[in-house]
Amino acid sequence: MSDNFELDVEKHVNYWREEALDSWKDVQHNIKGARVQIALFSTHLTIEKILKAHVIKKTRKFPPMIHNLVSLARIADLTLTTEQIDLLTILNPLNIETRYPGVARQKPTQKEAETIIKRTKVVFEWLIEKL
């Protein structure tokens, strides 16, 4: 792709925002069905997608094809609280665990997953508001 290519920032930010909202619906559906692993994967995906919207808004370029939430937040130049960084750090291995079962850590219980999802909802709403 040419360096002269001009990205339609608004279009791409909206695309990633809508993708994040769709992934959040997956979170809600799967946690109600006690599908903890896929609900948590979708939780990670939700935050990844909204962060990619922020990356586009900040850099005016396509987001990198990475899944590390803390790295994406840094690229987007977001000022996060310690609690927000802690949550992103909790979410990161959940992305890996779903793809490679047994690699990351012990699977969270339904109750632990619900707590993570509640915390994520707060951060997700904040990230949407900041767009």
C-alpha positions, 0 to 999 in steps of 0.5 A: 500500500502506498504511503500516499494512501489516505485512510478514511479515519471516521469510516474505519473508527466506526467500523471497529466501534460497531465490531466491538459492539457486536463482540460485546453482544457475544459476551452477553450471550455466551456468559448467560449460556455458561460458556465461560471460555468463549465469553471471556475470549469475546470480552478480550475481542471487544476491548481489542476492537475498540482499542483498534478504533482508538489506534486509527483515530490517533495514528490515522493508520490501520491498526497493527495486527496484534492482540496485546491490549496494553500495547494497543492502548499505548499506541493509541496514546490512551492515559489509563488508570492502574485499575484499567491496565490491570484489567487489560493485563487480566484479559490478555492471556484469556485471548491465548487460552481460548486459542491454545487451551491449557497454555495460559492458566487455570480457567476462570469460574462462572463467577470469576468470569462475571466479575471480569465482564462487569469490570470490562463493561466499565472500561468498554463504555469509557473507551466508547465515550472517549471516541 
